[in-house]
Amino acid sequence: MKKSTYTSNRTDISDSWQRCIAIGLDHEGEPIQPTLSSEQLQDLTCQYGELIASSEAEVLPYYRNVLSSSRCLILLADQKGRILKRWGDQRTTESRLKPWFQQGANWQEQLCGTNAIGTAIATGRAVQVQRSEHFLKVHRSLIASAAPIFDSKKELAGVLSVFSDAYLPQDHTLGMVRLLAQSVENRLLNRQFEADFFQIILNTTADNFDSPWSGILVCNDSGQVVASNRRADQLLGTQTKNVMLDELFTTDRSGILGHPEQAPLQLKTKSKVRLSALVKRPSTIRTAPAETLAGVQHSTFPDKQASFSNLEYGDASVRRCAEQSLKVLERGVPVLITGETGVGKEVLVNALHKASNRKDQPLVAVNCAAIPPELVESELFGYEPGAFTGARAKGSLGLIRNAHKGILFLDEIGEMPVSAQSRLLRVLQERVVTPVGATESIMVDIWLITATNRSPLSSIESGQFRADLYYRINGLSVELPALRHRKDIRSLIQHIYQQHRDSGQSEYLAPQLLSTLENHRWPGNIRQLVNVLKVAIALADSEDVQIWHLPADFLAEYGGITPPDEVSDSEHSNGFKPEPAIIPNRREGDERNSHAYILQVYHRCKGNVSSAARELSISRNTLYKRLRELGVR
């Protein structure tokens, strides 16, 4: 720790002790932590959802890559000292202190005396508190560092702290927590303003823009700074909010805002300081607001295939699912789609949208498992301006209101947090939405489709899903069959191949290769099939696809293949008859005789029978026989 930092830290500790004495705290005291109800804890999580999600996005990668081998515990607290989230090793703390590290525990100086979180709040600066520096003796087994997190208004939003053992260098810990806090501030700033404002990234060199210590100026179209981080003010030597770019730099605002993105720009401040800059324009306006989320679904097939005519090629069960779903959906009845991962649930949803009388209205598709739990409510229901730290200046309509007059598709509905399920139930019952931070409800008109790859009833039994919500979304439940059970698998394979093949390749796959693909178990279903065919087409390099072009990991899966259901000739629209099913021939402990191994060698030798036979130490006739059993030759 640098001498100036050390001196400042000691001064902060000394001043904190004086405050503790002034309010009458006793060294021997052991304050009782306030107990929050489950409803209060849920409200706390909802209120600070943006801060929690932004902190987790910065903390988790750093912890996994740098701190996972160290015994440390990372805490996020709000501006009142209440614990919002924790990450890391609970063994860092003594069992008697466990309550102090639970969500809702309060570390304010008035309650706990001198401590990293409380003192960082009181001073507005990063601070480190050694064991004996804690005012209360009950905390003197702890070593902690903390840094404040400020929002776009430069107001305290929260505190990030690290509790560690003596083996982690303490000066390093203080620097680390300051770095993480700065990263969280930058993420909050970006989240709040990226959609509507310019961002100018500043640093001393052009090769360091990705550093958390880069300055960030947020500007409107007129070149006025509407927000900035603390580092930008430090680099420019002034408070920048509401200042025009022309007042900060010798380059005029049009020259800055008109500069190409991703191209470094050299700027000189009015005080003759040279800085490197990078300009980021407002996010491109998207046709569907939901696409700004990580949870947006993308179809397994290209969009042009999202129609009823491309859903199935002779499989009655898939056709029945589609026809029944459309009939009930157009009467406003919710549809629940179940099935294994990758069977094409999102493709069915796109087809239903295109076939419905709401095809000209929005389809908002969201993967509930991909949105951080703390953000589910604000993203689904929207929020008012200033509803919480990091909220966008204009607020947010929310995904449900974005789907007004259209269709809302909630994939992985079983992953939705229980706290959000109760609010969703009210939306479905009353068709009204109350944004976070609002007091008035807004009417919405939506058709609802949900999907899951897990059993909803088992989730209800385990307490992870509300029974009343299940019966509300389960107007019609349809199950899409796994690819290995589809009666039109051969035609489906040919169709997907034709969608992705190069112009110089044959229009149809060879019967032997088609049989090999048809008889696979396809644990990843249609999603896996699409990827396997894309790889094979790319490796074939405009030539006809052969078995040795199939990915090696795909061939390795053949050890567990079982024969598929029998398929009649009439069910194959392309005219190919099914080849004999591939049946494993693996002998216990004899890997070299397995069909999977033979296919891998044949793949490696690119179809050269002589080379493959030599590597397998068998005759060519024997290899031909094995390949015929596999339907390859």
C-alpha positions as CSV (number, residue, x, y, z in Angstrom):
1,M,0.0,0.0,0.0
2,K,1.4,3.4,-1.0
3,K,2.4,5.7,1.8
4,S,-0.2,8.4,0.9
5,T,-2.9,5.7,0.7
6,Y,-1.8,4.2,4.0
7,T,-1.8,7.5,5.8
8,S,-5.3,8.4,4.4
9,N,-6.6,4.9,5.5
10,R,-5.3,5.3,9.0
11,T,-6.9,8.8,9.2
12,D,-10.2,7.3,8.1
13,I,-9.9,4.6,10.8
14,S,-9.1,7.1,13.5
15,D,-12.0,9.4,12.5
16,S,-14.3,6.4,12.5
17,W,-13.3,5.5,16.0
18,Q,-14.1,9.0,17.1
19,R,-17.5,8.8,15.6
20,C,-18.2,5.5,17.3
21,I,-17.2,7.0,20.7
22,A,-19.4,10.0,20.0
23,I,-22.5,7.9,19.5
24,G,-21.8,5.8,22.6
25,L,-20.7,2.5,21.2
26,D,-18.9,0.1,23.5
27,H,-15.9,-2.1,22.4
28,E,-17.5,-5.1,24.2
29,G,-20.9,-4.5,22.6
30,E,-22.4,-7.1,20.2
31,P,-25.3,-5.6,18.4
32,I,-28.3,-7.7,17.3
33,Q,-28.8,-7.9,13.6
34,P,-32.2,-6.7,12.3
35,T,-34.3,-9.6,10.9
36,L,-36.0,-9.0,7.5
37,S,-39.0,-11.0,6.4
38,S,-38.9,-12.9,3.1
39,E,-41.1,-10.2,1.5
40,Q,-38.7,-7.5,2.6
41,L,-35.8,-9.4,1.2
42,Q,-37.6,-9.9,-2.1
43,D,-38.3,-6.1,-2.2
44,L,-34.7,-5.4,-1.5
45,T,-33.6,-7.7,-4.4
46,C,-36.1,-6.1,-6.7
47,Q,-35.2,-2.6,-5.7
48,Y,-31.5,-3.1,-6.4
49,G,-31.8,-5.7,-9.2
50,E,-29.7,-3.6,-11.6
51,L,-26.9,-3.1,-9.1
52,I,-26.9,-6.8,-8.2
53,A,-26.8,-8.0,-11.8
54,S,-24.1,-5.5,-12.8
55,S,-22.0,-6.4,-9.8
56,E,-22.3,-10.1,-10.4
57,A,-21.3,-9.7,-14.1
58,E,-18.0,-8.1,-12.9
59,V,-17.4,-10.1,-9.7
60,L,-18.0,-13.7,-10.9
61,P,-15.4,-13.8,-13.7
62,Y,-12.8,-12.1,-11.6
63,Y,-13.5,-14.5,-8.7
64,R,-13.3,-17.6,-10.9
65,N,-10.2,-16.5,-12.7
66,V,-8.2,-14.9,-9.9
67,L,-9.6,-15.5,-6.5
68,S,-11.1,-19.0,-6.6
69,S,-8.0,-20.5,-4.9
70,S,-8.0,-17.9,-2.1
71,R,-10.2,-17.9,0.9
72,C,-12.2,-14.7,0.5
73,L,-15.8,-13.6,0.7
74,I,-17.2,-10.8,-1.5
75,L,-20.2,-8.8,-0.3
76,L,-22.3,-6.3,-2.1
77,A,-24.2,-3.8,0.2
78,D,-26.6,-1.0,-0.6
79,Q,-26.0,2.7,0.4
80,K,-27.5,1.9,3.8
81,G,-25.1,-0.9,4.5
82,R,-27.5,-3.8,4.0
83,I,-26.1,-6.9,2.4
84,L,-27.6,-7.6,-1.1
85,K,-25.5,-10.4,-2.4
86,R,-22.5,-12.5,-1.5
87,W,-19.9,-14.6,-3.5
88,G,-17.0,-16.7,-2.4
89,D,-15.9,-18.9,0.4
90,Q,-18.1,-18.9,3.5
91,R,-15.2,-20.6,5.5
92,T,-13.5,-17.2,5.7
93,T,-15.8,-16.3,8.6
94,E,-16.3,-17.9,12.0
95,S,-19.6,-19.7,12.5
96,R,-20.7,-17.2,15.2
97,L,-20.4,-14.4,12.6
98,K,-22.4,-16.1,9.9
99,P,-25.5,-13.9,10.5
100,W,-23.5,-10.9,9.6
101,F,-22.9,-12.2,6.1
102,Q,-26.5,-13.1,5.2
103,Q,-28.7,-11.0,2.9
104,G,-30.3,-8.2,4.8
105,A,-27.5,-7.9,7.5
106,N,-26.6,-4.3,8.2
107,W,-23.0,-3.0,8.5
108,Q,-23.6,0.7,9.2
109,E,-21.1,2.3,11.5
110,Q,-23.9,3.3,13.9
111,L,-24.7,-0.4,14.4
112,C,-21.4,-2.2,13.9
113,G,-18.8,0.4,14.6
114,T,-15.7,0.8,12.5
115,N,-15.8,-1.7,9.6
116,A,-15.0,-1.7,5.9
117,I,-18.5,-1.4,4.6
118,G,-19.8,1.1,7.1
119,T,-16.7,3.3,7.0
120,A,-16.6,3.3,3.2
121,I,-20.2,4.6,3.3
122,A,-19.3,7.2,5.9
123,T,-16.3,8.5,4.1
124,G,-17.2,7.9,0.5
125,R,-13.8,6.4,-0.1
126,A,-12.2,3.0,-0.4
127,V,-11.0,1.7,3.0
128,Q,-9.2,-1.3,4.6
129,V,-9.8,-2.4,8.1
130,Q,-7.4,-4.8,9.8
131,R,-8.4,-7.1,12.7
132,S,-7.6,-4.8,15.6
133,E,-8.9,-1.7,13.8
134,H,-12.5,-2.8,14.2
135,F,-14.2,-0.9,16.9
136,L,-16.2,-3.8,18.2
137,K,-14.1,-6.7,19.5
138,V,-16.6,-9.2,18.0
139,H,-15.3,-8.3,14.6
140,R,-11.6,-8.4,15.3
141,S,-11.1,-11.8,13.6
142,L,-11.9,-10.1,10.3
143,I,-9.8,-8.4,7.7
144,A,-11.8,-6.5,5.1
145,S,-11.4,-4.0,2.2
146,A,-14.3,-2.0,0.7
147,A,-14.9,0.5,-2.0
148,P,-18.0,2.7,-2.7
149,I,-20.0,2.4,-6.0
150,F,-21.4,5.6,-7.4
151,D,-24.2,6.0,-9.9
152,S,-24.4,8.3,-12.9
153,K,-25.3,11.2,-10.6
154,K,-22.2,10.6,-8.5
155,E,-24.4,9.6,-5.7
156,L,-23.6,6.5,-3.5
157,A,-25.3,3.5,-4.9
158,G,-23.7,0.7,-2.9
159,V,-20.5,-0.8,-1.5
160,L,-18.4,-3.7,-2.7
161,S,-16.2,-5.4,0.0
162,V,-13.8,-8.3,0.2
163,F,-13.3,-10.3,3.5
164,S,-10.1,-12.3,3.3
165,D,-7.6,-14.3,5.4
166,A,-4.1,-13.0,6.1
167,Y,-2.6,-15.0,3.2
168,L,-4.0,-12.6,0.6
169,P,-1.8,-9.5,0.3
170,Q,-3.9,-6.8,1.8
171,D,-2.7,-3.9,-0.4
172,H,-3.6,-6.1,-3.4
173,T,-7.0,-6.7,-1.9
174,L,-7.7,-3.0,-1.5
175,G,-6.7,-2.3,-5.1
176,M,-8.7,-5.2,-6.3
177,V,-11.9,-4.1,-4.7
178,R,-11.5,-0.5,-6.0
179,L,-11.0,-2.0,-9.5
180,L,-14.1,-4.1,-9.2
181,A,-16.2,-1.2,-7.9
182,Q,-15.0,1.0,-10.8
183,S,-16.0,-1.8,-13.2
184,V,-19.5,-2.0,-11.7
185,E,-19.9,1.8,-12.0
186,N,-18.9,1.7,-15.7
187,R,-21.3,-1.2,-16.4
188,L,-24.2,0.7,-14.7
189,L,-23.4,3.8,-16.7
190,N,-23.3,1.8,-20.0
191,R,-26.5,0.0,-19.2
192,Q,-28.4,3.2,-18.4
193,F,-27.3,5.3,-21.4
194,E,-26.1,3.0,-24.2
195,A,-29.4,2.9,-26.1
196,D,-29.9,6.7,-26.5
197,F,-26.6,8.5,-26.0
198,F,-23.1,8.8,-27.4
199,Q,-20.2,7.5,-25.2
200,I,-16.7,8.8,-25.4
201,I,-14.1,6.5,-23.8
202,L,-11.0,8.3,-22.6
203,N,-7.6,7.0,-21.6
204,T,-3.9,8.1,-21.6
205,T,-3.1,5.5,-24.4
206,A,-5.1,4.0,-27.3
207,D,-4.3,0.4,-26.3
208,N,-6.1,0.6,-22.9
209,F,-9.7,1.5,-23.6
210,D,-11.0,-1.7,-22.1
211,S,-9.5,-0.9,-18.7
212,P,-12.0,-0.2,-15.9
213,W,-9.9,3.0,-15.3
214,S,-10.9,4.5,-18.6
215,G,-12.9,7.7,-18.4
216,I,-16.5,7.7,-19.8
217,L,-18.4,10.7,-21.0
218,V,-22.0,10.3,-22.0
219,C,-23.2,12.9,-24.4
220,N,-26.4,13.8,-26.3
221,D,-26.6,14.7,-30.0
222,S,-25.8,18.3,-29.2
223,G,-22.5,17.4,-27.6
224,Q,-23.6,18.1,-24.0
225,V,-22.3,15.8,-21.3
226,V,-25.3,14.3,-19.5
227,A,-23.3,11.9,-17.3
228,S,-19.7,10.7,-16.7
229,N,-17.8,8.4,-14.4
230,R,-15.4,9.7,-11.8
231,R,-12.3,8.7,-13.9
232,A,-13.4,11.1,-16.7
233,D,-13.7,14.0,-14.3
234,Q,-10.3,13.1,-13.0
235,L,-8.6,13.0,-16.4
236,L,-10.2,16.3,-17.5
237,G,-9.6,18.0,-14.1
238,T,-13.2,19.2,-13.8
239,Q,-16.8,18.3,-13.2
240,T,-18.1,17.5,-16.6
241,K,-21.9,17.1,-16.2
242,N,-23.9,19.6,-18.4
243,V,-20.6,20.9,-20.0
244,M,-20.4,21.0,-23.8
245,L,-17.6,19.0,-25.5
246,D,-16.4,22.3,-27.1
247,E,-15.6,23.6,-23.6
248,L,-13.5,20.5,-22.8
249,F,-11.5,19.8,-26.0
250,T,-9.9,21.8,-28.8
251,T,-11.6,19.5,-31.3
252,D,-15.2,20.7,-32.0
253,R,-18.1,18.4,-31.1
254,S,-19.0,17.5,-34.7
255,G,-15.5,16.3,-35.2
256,I,-15.7,14.1,-32.1
257,L,-19.2,12.7,-32.5
258,G,-18.8,12.2,-36.3
259,H,-15.6,10.2,-35.8
260,P,-15.8,6.5,-37.0
261,E,-16.5,4.0,-34.3
262,Q,-13.7,1.7,-33.2
263,A,-11.1,4.1,-34.7
264,P,-9.0,5.8,-32.0
265,L,-9.1,9.6,-31.8
266,Q,-6.5,11.9,-30.4
267,L,-7.9,14.8,-28.3
268,K,-6.3,17.7,-26.5
269,T,-8.0,19.3,-23.5
270,K,-8.3,23.0,-23.0
271,S,-5.5,22.6,-20.4
272,K,-3.2,21.0,-23.1
273,V,-3.5,17.4,-21.9
274,R,-3.4,14.9,-24.7
275,L,-5.8,11.9,-24.4
276,S,-6.8,9.0,-26.6
277,A,-10.5,8.5,-27.2
278,L,-13.0,6.1,-28.7
279,V,-16.5,7.0,-29.8
280,K,-19.5,4.7,-29.3
281,R,-22.8,5.7,-30.9
282,P,-26.2,5.0,-29.5
283,S,-27.3,1.4,-29.9
284,T,-29.1,0.7,-33.2
285,I,-32.9,0.7,-32.9
286,R,-34.1,-2.8,-33.2
287,T,-37.4,-4.1,-34.5
288,A,-38.2,-6.1,-31.4
289,P,-37.2,-4.4,-28.0
290,A,-36.7,-7.8,-26.5
291,E,-33.6,-8.4,-28.6
292,T,-31.6,-6.1,-26.3
293,L,-31.6,-8.9,-23.7
294,A,-29.4,-11.8,-23.4
295,G,-32.5,-13.9,-23.0
296,V,-33.8,-13.4,-26.6
297,Q,-34.5,-16.6,-28.5
298,H,-33.2,-17.2,-32.0
299,S,-34.8,-19.8,-34.3
300,T,-33.0,-23.0,-35.0
301,F,-33.9,-22.6,-38.7
302,P,-33.7,-19.4,-40.7
303,D,-36.7,-17.1,-40.3
304,K,-38.0,-18.0,-43.8
305,Q,-38.7,-21.5,-42.6
306,A,-40.9,-20.4,-39.7
307,S,-44.1,-21.5,-41.3
308,F,-46.5,-24.5,-40.9
309,S,-45.4,-26.0,-44.3
310,N,-41.8,-26.3,-43.0
311,L,-42.5,-27.7,-39.5
312,E,-42.9,-31.3,-40.5
313,Y,-42.5,-33.6,-43.5
314,G,-44.9,-36.4,-42.7
315,D,-44.9,-36.6,-38.9
316,A,-48.5,-36.6,-37.7
317,S,-47.6,-35.7,-34.1
318,V,-45.8,-32.5,-35.0
319,R,-48.6,-31.6,-37.4
320,R,-51.2,-32.2,-34.7
321,C,-49.2,-30.0,-32.2
322,A,-49.1,-27.1,-34.6
323,E,-52.8,-27.3,-35.7
324,Q,-54.2,-27.6,-32.2
325,S,-51.9,-24.9,-30.8
326,L,-53.1,-22.4,-33.5
327,K,-56.8,-23.1,-32.9
328,V,-56.6,-22.5,-29.1
329,L,-54.1,-19.6,-29.3
330,E,-56.4,-17.6,-31.6
331,R,-59.1,-17.9,-28.9
332,G,-56.8,-16.3,-26.4
333,V,-56.0,-19.6,-24.6
334,P,-52.4,-19.9,-23.5
335,V,-50.2,-22.7,-25.0
336,L,-47.5,-24.6,-23.1
337,I,-45.0,-26.4,-25.3
338,T,-42.9,-29.2,-23.7
339,G,-40.1,-31.3,-25.1
340,E,-36.4,-32.0,-24.9
341,T,-33.8,-29.2,-25.5
342,G,-33.3,-28.6,-29.2
343,V,-36.6,-30.1,-30.6
344,G,-37.6,-26.8,-32.2
345,K,-40.0,-25.2,-29.7
346,E,-39.0,-21.7,-30.8
347,V,-39.5,-22.7,-34.4
348,L,-43.1,-23.8,-33.7
349,V,-43.6,-20.5,-31.9
350,N,-42.4,-18.5,-34.9
351,A,-44.7,-20.6,-37.2
352,L,-47.7,-20.0,-34.9
353,H,-47.0,-16.2,-35.0
354,K,-46.8,-16.2,-38.8
355,A,-49.9,-18.3,-39.2
356,S,-52.0,-16.3,-36.7
357,N,-54.1,-13.2,-37.3
358,R,-51.5,-11.3,-35.1
359,K,-48.7,-11.9,-37.7
360,D,-48.3,-8.1,-38.2
361,Q,-48.0,-7.6,-34.4
362,P,-44.9,-8.1,-32.3
363,L,-43.6,-11.5,-31.2
364,V,-41.5,-11.0,-28.1
365,A,-39.5,-14.1,-27.2
366,V,-37.6,-14.3,-23.9
367,N,-35.5,-17.1,-22.4
368,C,-36.3,-16.8,-18.6
369,A,-33.2,-18.8,-17.8
370,A,-30.9,-16.3,-19.5
371,I,-32.0,-13.2,-17.6
372,P,-30.4,-12.7,-14.1
373,P,-32.9,-13.4,-11.4
374,E,-32.6,-10.0,-10.0
375,L,-33.7,-8.4,-13.3
376,V,-36.6,-10.6,-14.2
377,E,-39.2,-8.3,-12.7
378,S,-37.9,-5.1,-14.1
379,E,-37.3,-6.6,-17.6
380,L,-40.8,-8.2,-17.8
381,F,-42.9,-5.6,-16.1
382,G,-40.9,-2.5,-16.9
383,Y,-40.0,0.3,-14.5
384,E,-40.4,4.0,-14.0
385,P,-37.5,6.6,-14.5
386,G,-35.3,6.5,-11.4
387,A,-37.0,3.4,-9.9
388,F,-33.7,2.0,-8.9
389,T,-30.0,2.6,-9.2
390,G,-28.9,2.2,-12.8
391,A,-32.4,2.6,-14.2
392,R,-32.5,4.1,-17.7
393,A,-33.3,7.8,-17.7
394,K,-36.5,7.2,-19.7
395,G,-37.6,4.1,-17.8
396,S,-38.6,0.9,-19.6
397,L,-41.8,-0.4,-21.0
398,G,-40.9,-4.0,-20.1
399,L,-41.3,-7.0,-22.3
400,I,-44.9,-7.7,-21.5
401,R,-46.0,-4.2,-22.7
402,N,-43.7,-4.5,-25.7
403,A,-45.9,-7.6,-26.7
404,H,-49.1,-5.6,-26.4
405,K,-51.5,-6.7,-29.2
406,G,-49.0,-9.4,-30.1
407,I,-47.6,-12.7,-28.7
408,L,-45.4,-13.1,-25.6
409,F,-43.2,-16.2,-25.6
410,L,-41.6,-17.2,-22.3
411,D,-39.1,-20.0,-22.9
412,E,-37.8,-22.0,-19.9
413,I,-40.7,-20.7,-17.9
414,G,-39.7,-23.2,-15.1
415,E,-36.5,-21.1,-14.4
416,M,-38.5,-18.0,-13.5
417,P,-37.9,-16.9,-9.9
418,V,-40.8,-17.6,-7.5
419,S,-40.9,-13.9,-6.6
420,A,-41.7,-13.0,-10.2
421,Q,-44.2,-15.8,-10.7
422,S,-46.8,-14.2,-8.4
423,R,-46.6,-10.9,-10.4
424,L,-46.9,-12.8,-13.7
425,L,-49.9,-14.6,-12.4
426,R,-51.7,-11.3,-11.7
427,V,-50.9,-10.1,-15.2
428,L,-52.4,-13.2,-16.7
429,Q,-55.5,-13.0,-14.5
430,E,-56.2,-9.3,-14.8
431,R,-54.4,-8.4,-18.0
432,V,-52.7,-5.4,-16.3
433,V,-49.1,-4.6,-15.6
434,T,-47.7,-2.5,-12.8
435,P,-44.1,-1.3,-13.6
436,V,-41.5,-1.3,-10.9
437,G,-41.7,2.0,-9.0
438,A,-45.2,2.8,-10.4
439,T,-48.5,2.9,-8.5
440,E,-50.9,2.7,-11.5
441,S,-51.5,-0.4,-13.6
442,I,-51.6,-0.5,-17.3
443,M,-53.9,-2.7,-19.5
444,V,-52.2,-5.2,-21.8
445,D,-53.5,-7.4,-24.6
446,I,-51.3,-10.4,-25.1
447,W,-51.4,-14.0,-26.3
448,L,-49.1,-16.2,-24.2
449,I,-47.0,-19.1,-25.2
450,T,-44.6,-20.8,-22.7
451,A,-42.1,-23.6,-23.1
452,T,-40.1,-25.8,-20.8
453,N,-37.8,-28.9,-21.2
454,R,-38.5,-30.0,-17.6
455,S,-41.5,-31.5,-16.0
456,P,-43.7,-28.6,-14.6
457,L,-45.4,-31.0,-12.1
458,S,-42.0,-32.1,-10.6
459,S,-41.1,-28.4,-10.3
460,I,-44.4,-27.8,-8.4
461,E,-43.6,-30.7,-6.1
462,S,-40.2,-29.3,-5.3
463,G,-41.6,-25.8,-4.6
464,Q,-39.8,-24.2,-7.5
465,F,-43.0,-23.4,-9.5
466,R,-46.4,-22.2,-8.3
467,A,-49.3,-24.6,-9.0
468,D,-51.7,-21.7,-9.6
469,L,-49.4,-20.2,-12.3
470,Y,-49.0,-23.7,-13.9
471,Y,-52.7,-24.1,-14.3
472,R,-53.0,-20.5,-15.7
473,I,-50.4,-21.1,-18.4
474,N,-51.4,-24.6,-19.2
475,G,-54.5,-23.9,-21.4
476,L,-53.2,-26.4,-23.9
477,S,-50.1,-28.5,-23.4
478,V,-48.4,-30.0,-26.4
479,E,-45.2,-32.1,-26.5
480,L,-42.9,-31.9,-29.5
481,P,-41.3,-35.3,-30.1
482,A,-37.5,-35.9,-29.9
483,L,-35.8,-36.1,-33.3
484,R,-35.0,-39.8,-32.8
485,H,-38.8,-40.5,-32.5
486,R,-39.9,-38.4,-35.5
487,K,-41.4,-40.4,-38.4
488,D,-40.2,-37.8,-40.9
489,I,-36.5,-37.7,-39.8
490,R,-35.1,-38.7,-43.1
491,S,-37.0,-36.0,-45.0
492,L,-36.2,-33.5,-42.3
493,I,-32.5,-34.3,-42.6
494,Q,-32.6,-33.8,-46.4
495,H,-34.5,-30.6,-46.0
496,I,-32.1,-29.0,-43.5
497,Y,-29.2,-30.2,-45.7
498,Q,-30.7,-28.5,-48.8
499,Q,-31.1,-25.2,-46.8
500,H,-27.4,-25.1,-46.0
501,R,-25.6,-26.9,-48.8
502,D,-23.2,-25.1,-51.2
503,S,-24.5,-24.5,-54.7
504,G,-22.0,-27.0,-56.2
505,Q,-23.0,-29.9,-53.9
506,S,-25.6,-32.5,-54.7
507,E,-29.2,-31.7,-54.0
508,Y,-29.6,-34.9,-52.0
509,L,-27.4,-36.7,-49.5
510,A,-26.2,-40.1,-50.5
511,P,-28.5,-42.9,-49.2
512,Q,-25.7,-44.5,-47.1
513,L,-24.8,-41.2,-45.4
514,L,-28.5,-40.4,-44.9
515,S,-29.0,-43.8,-43.2
516,T,-26.0,-43.1,-40.9
517,L,-27.6,-39.7,-39.9
518,E,-31.1,-41.2,-39.6
519,N,-30.0,-43.9,-37.2
520,H,-28.2,-41.6,-34.7
521,R,-29.8,-41.0,-31.3
522,W,-29.4,-37.2,-31.6
523,P,-29.3,-36.3,-27.9
524,G,-29.2,-32.6,-29.0
525,N,-32.1,-33.1,-31.3
526,I,-32.6,-30.7,-34.3
527,R,-30.2,-28.1,-32.9
528,Q,-27.4,-30.8,-33.0
529,L,-28.5,-32.0,-36.4
530,V,-28.2,-28.4,-37.9
531,N,-24.7,-28.0,-36.4
532,V,-23.5,-31.4,-37.6
533,L,-24.7,-30.7,-41.2
534,K,-23.2,-27.2,-41.2
535,V,-19.8,-28.6,-40.2
536,A,-19.9,-31.4,-42.7
537,I,-20.9,-29.0,-45.5
538,A,-18.1,-26.7,-44.6
539,L,-15.5,-29.5,-44.4
540,A,-16.6,-30.9,-47.8
541,D,-15.6,-27.6,-49.3
542,S,-18.1,-27.5,-52.1
543,E,-17.7,-31.2,-52.8
544,D,-20.4,-33.8,-52.0
545,V,-20.6,-34.6,-48.3
546,Q,-19.1,-37.9,-47.3
547,I,-19.1,-39.7,-44.0
548,W,-15.6,-38.6,-43.2
549,H,-16.8,-35.0,-43.3
550,L,-19.0,-35.6,-40.2
551,P,-17.6,-34.2,-36.9
552,A,-15.5,-36.6,-34.9
553,D,-17.5,-36.0,-31.7
554,F,-20.6,-37.0,-33.6
555,L,-19.1,-40.3,-34.7
556,A,-17.9,-40.9,-31.2
557,E,-21.5,-41.0,-30.0
558,Y,-22.3,-44.1,-32.0
559,G,-21.4,-46.4,-29.0
560,G,-24.8,-45.9,-27.5
561,I,-27.1,-46.1,-30.6
562,T,-30.3,-48.1,-30.6
563,P,-32.4,-48.9,-33.6
564,P,-35.0,-46.2,-34.4
565,D,-38.7,-46.9,-34.8
566,E,-39.7,-48.5,-38.1
567,V,-40.7,-46.1,-40.8
568,S,-42.8,-47.0,-43.8
569,D,-41.8,-46.2,-47.3
570,S,-44.8,-44.0,-47.8
571,E,-43.6,-41.7,-45.0
572,H,-40.4,-40.7,-47.0
573,S,-41.3,-38.0,-49.4
574,N,-37.8,-38.0,-51.0
575,G,-38.1,-41.6,-52.3
576,F,-35.2,-43.0,-50.3
577,K,-35.8,-46.3,-48.4
578,P,-34.4,-46.6,-44.9
579,E,-31.2,-48.5,-44.6
580,P,-30.8,-51.1,-41.8
581,A,-30.4,-49.5,-38.4
582,I,-27.0,-49.3,-36.9
583,I,-26.8,-51.7,-33.9
584,P,-23.7,-51.4,-31.6
585,N,-21.3,-54.3,-31.8
586,R,-19.1,-53.2,-28.9
587,R,-17.4,-56.1,-27.0
588,E,-16.7,-55.4,-23.3
589,G,-13.1,-54.1,-23.1
590,D,-12.5,-54.2,-26.9
591,E,-12.6,-50.6,-28.1
592,R,-11.0,-51.4,-31.4
593,N,-14.0,-53.6,-32.4
594,S,-16.7,-51.0,-31.6
595,H,-18.6,-49.4,-34.5
596,A,-17.8,-46.0,-33.0
597,Y,-14.1,-46.6,-33.3
598,I,-14.4,-48.0,-36.9
599,L,-16.3,-44.9,-38.0
600,Q,-13.7,-42.6,-36.4
601,V,-10.8,-44.4,-38.2
602,Y,-12.8,-44.3,-41.5
603,H,-13.4,-40.6,-40.9
604,R,-9.8,-40.0,-40.1
605,C,-8.7,-41.8,-43.3
606,K,-11.2,-39.8,-45.4
607,G,-12.9,-42.9,-46.7
608,N,-9.7,-44.7,-47.8
609,V,-10.6,-48.3,-47.1
610,S,-7.0,-49.6,-47.5
611,S,-5.6,-47.0,-45.0
612,A,-8.4,-47.6,-42.5
613,A,-8.0,-51.4,-42.7
614,R,-4.3,-51.1,-42.0
615,E,-4.9,-48.8,-39.0
616,L,-7.5,-51.2,-37.7
617,S,-5.3,-54.3,-38.4
618,I,-8.1,-56.1,-40.2
619,S,-8.5,-57.1,-43.8
620,R,-10.2,-54.9,-46.4
621,N,-13.0,-57.5,-46.8
622,T,-13.7,-57.4,-43.0
623,L,-13.8,-53.7,-43.1
624,Y,-16.2,-53.7,-46.0
625,K,-18.4,-56.0,-44.1
626,R,-18.4,-53.8,-41.0
627,L,-19.1,-50.7,-43.1
628,R,-22.0,-52.4,-44.8
629,E,-23.4,-53.2,-41.3
630,L,-23.1,-49.5,-40.6
631,G,-24.9,-48.6,-43.7
632,V,-21.9,-46.7,-45.0
633,R,-21.0,-48.7,-48.1
